[in-house]
């Protein structure tokens, strides 16, 4: 006689088996998560390149249509200085909006000899976030800039025009435009070819620079460089519409102090109002994040990114390249350069300097 069902069939897992399965799943997740994060960053990095290229193409198309490049800053009078938030008038990024399919946004700005970007009439357009102006890898763009003088809610941006290598005060601005001769040993017009990237501070009455002025060749000259967004709502670095050095254009970024991308030396940025950021976050936070700045006027910047090992730049032919943090830079500094009466020797100019100045006659391709 055969008895069936005398022993119950076992159903499910034992506790030990369940724990083994959970451990295996946890291990797989731990192995896959970095790969997923890496893939996501690769996608963000790729989009960053695409956005930068589109902005560069807009600058080129502006030049083709207008016969000159968009000046980093346009002021009613060169006696003004783009060092302070009270002087926020024309900006290269606003100028190129029609070439980024943003004609309506461009038309919504009101900028003239008496109306500034910082005035209330421009509060809405300047606060408009533009995906094409942002690098998705930099999450800082989610917090708008909040000013005390220039108004609040300025949208962020990550791409800065390669401007010039001199301190943008009114005397040097007028020297650069050929309006007045140098004083105190600074004969800037004589050395202008070793000072300028895409253009200088401009006014309606001054001559604008064009791509034809770039004698080194468009494939050998940086047009735009990445710009890391500030670490705090009071930090004005990385603001797409704000025509200030370190906000949407670069200046003194290859000669004085900072001689490479992502330079971490103390005070290599000069940023108006940075002390308020240090008071909120602590100076050590800025130093640890490689974002330290001097509490002076906005007259010096560094090409920075959140990418590991370097930053993207767009050349004047609108091609995009990645420049390493360890790119060769020459020994010459600003103080030994502006007052010169003769061009610096080629041995004084590293790759980084040659890429950022557009008419020095010393070319060097991006490595």
Secondary structure, 3 states (H helix, E strand, C coil): CCCCCCCCCCCCCCHHHHHHHHHHHHHHHHHHHHHHHHHHHHHHHHHHHHHHHHHHHHHHHHHHHHCCCCCCEECCCCCCCCCCHHHCCEEHHHHCHHHHCCHHHHHHCCCCCCCCCCCHHHHHHHCCCCHHHCCCCCHHHHCCECCCCCCCCECECCEEEEEECCCCCHHHHHHHCCCCCCECCECHHHHHHHCECCCCCECCCCCCCCHHHCCCCHHHCEEEEECCCCCCCCCCCCECCCCCECCCEEECCCCCCCCCCCCCCCCCEECCCHHHHHHHHCHHHHHHCCCCEECCCCCECCCCCCCCCEEEEEECCCCEEEEECCCCCCCCCHHHCCCCCCCCCHHHCCHHHHHHCCCCCCCCCCC
